[in-house]
Amino acid sequence: MSEAAVEIEALTFRYGSRLALRSLSLRIPSGCCFGLLGPNGSGKTTLMRLLATLLQPAEGRLRVCGHDTVAAPGAVRRCLGVVFQQPALDGDLTVEENLRLHGAFYGLRGEPLRNRIDELLTRFGLQERRHEPVRRLSGGQQRRVDLIRGLLHHPRVLLLDEPTTGLDPLARHAFWQTLRQLRQTDRLTLIVATHLLEEAELCDEVALLDEGRLVAAGAPDALARALGDEVLWLETSEPEAVAAFVQTHFGVEARAIGAAVRVAAPDAHALLPRLYEALGDRLRSATVRRPTLEDVFLVHTGHHLHASPESFTAPVS
């Protein structure tokens, strides 16, 4: 078993009387790209803030790079880089002024800081923008500057909370290509919180969160394959009755989930016309497809993730 970059044990956090995280346990291997997938309010950002030592757990423990986030927050911060949902940059300062300011927070000064800024601006194609106010940069360029800010102190773990929010598909693609390069050159552990299925499927491993609970975790392909080669979904106004009918008359597993019925059958395509004939207008629609993380989330929670339909391809390896 590889070394763990992050270890989370029975973690619970409350905002007043509301439980934001419920006895969450996770192990994130060093050097992997790990996704936290869930809808808004699922606990992703709360977990990121706990890992960054901005919050303290009500119960349980978190260790980052072997350091306890409560007992040794300074050591945790030194090994972490953080890219927030909104860029942590001053729009009126230049790119270089922003980076110098944030470098000073980590005790970087003088020539070492100048050299590190030069190196990263060159790597990310922003040397010519170093003297421009951040507000004049495009959204994608601001995201890259914010990423440089998080990398200044050579972190071992990089937290990215919804890092592509507000970016168009091309800028999102370019940002993930940048993350791919970081994996190859810096051997970073990346922890990415996202509500986008497409981004979660690029990760080595993913944890699905819902209402503060861990509902599934593992490699995206393995989680989807566990549902079978193909999944047949039936949309109907009477899911419980249709599920019972399908199980009784066709001898296959059928489960009502929300307003749909999931049917697990060895040959879903061959079964589909027979179901239409038997059920008639009780069916609103029927779909056969390979399982996705959306299906995994739906099966475990009973409701949809409501992810964005935007798609792109930018493998992180």
Phi, psi and omega in degrees: 000132182289160178299144180270131172279325181222134175232126181237126184234116173046048186280127176231138177218140180235142164257098187065238180268354183270127178280119178265329175225139188235098174047054184274130175232131181209150171232123183249114183294149177294137175086003182262166169258113188245127181257141170250110186248131177178163178288172175303136181087005183279346179112001184299308183292323176300316178297318178300318181292327175293317179297325181278004179067020176277343174228159176243140183291149172285323178213157177089183184224149171232135173234132178238123184054034178084358183255135177286132185291337179269315183284330184222061184296326180297318179294323178296314183296327181291333182262000183248141163246146184229129172243111186280170180299321174251135182307133179270059185231151175268115185296336181274342177274156176287168176305310183294321179297319177300315183291323176296318179299312182287328175298323180297329178299334180258014178077017179269131181211169171060217186296319178303320179290317178301316181295320181293319178297315178302314182300312185286322177298322178293315181301323185259014173066035184238014181304318184287350181258003190298331183259010179267143172301140183302326183298341180275353182277156173290167179301318179295321178292320177297322178298320179293321176297319179294324176295317176301317178305317181287346183257354188306320189263020178057057180290158175266335180231133179241120176266130180231110184261107183045056192291343183255014177304130177085356180268145175284168184305322180293317179293325178295316177302313181297322180296318179289330173297323177296317177298322178299316179297321178298319178302319185284324188263327188250354181052042180280152164269124180253130175239112190244117173270129184208156170252005183264121178303319184299323179286318180299324182288348176276350184277156176292317178223158182216146172245129178264124182245144176210121180052041176082001181254145169277117183258338177193153177207146178150188176292136182308315181297319182293320178298318180290318181297333180297342178273354181111171181291322180222149178235134177254121179250130178247125174265128186206158178275351180227069187299320182296315181293319180294319179300315179297320180297314182296316179297316184291317189266342183240353175065030178238160179289128177223134185225129176283126178226107184062230180265019183230166175236126176265125181245123177258109182223144181302324181229082185296323181297320179289329181285331189304309180297329178292323178293318178300318180295319184283325187262336176057229185282005172288343178264129173275319179195165178214141183223135172247128180204164172290143181295146175235177175297332175300318178295319178301314180297316182296317181297321184278334186246338183084004177215166185280156176285332184061048178281159177293143179281353182297142182224157177196170179230120178205077187300136175258119184226000000 
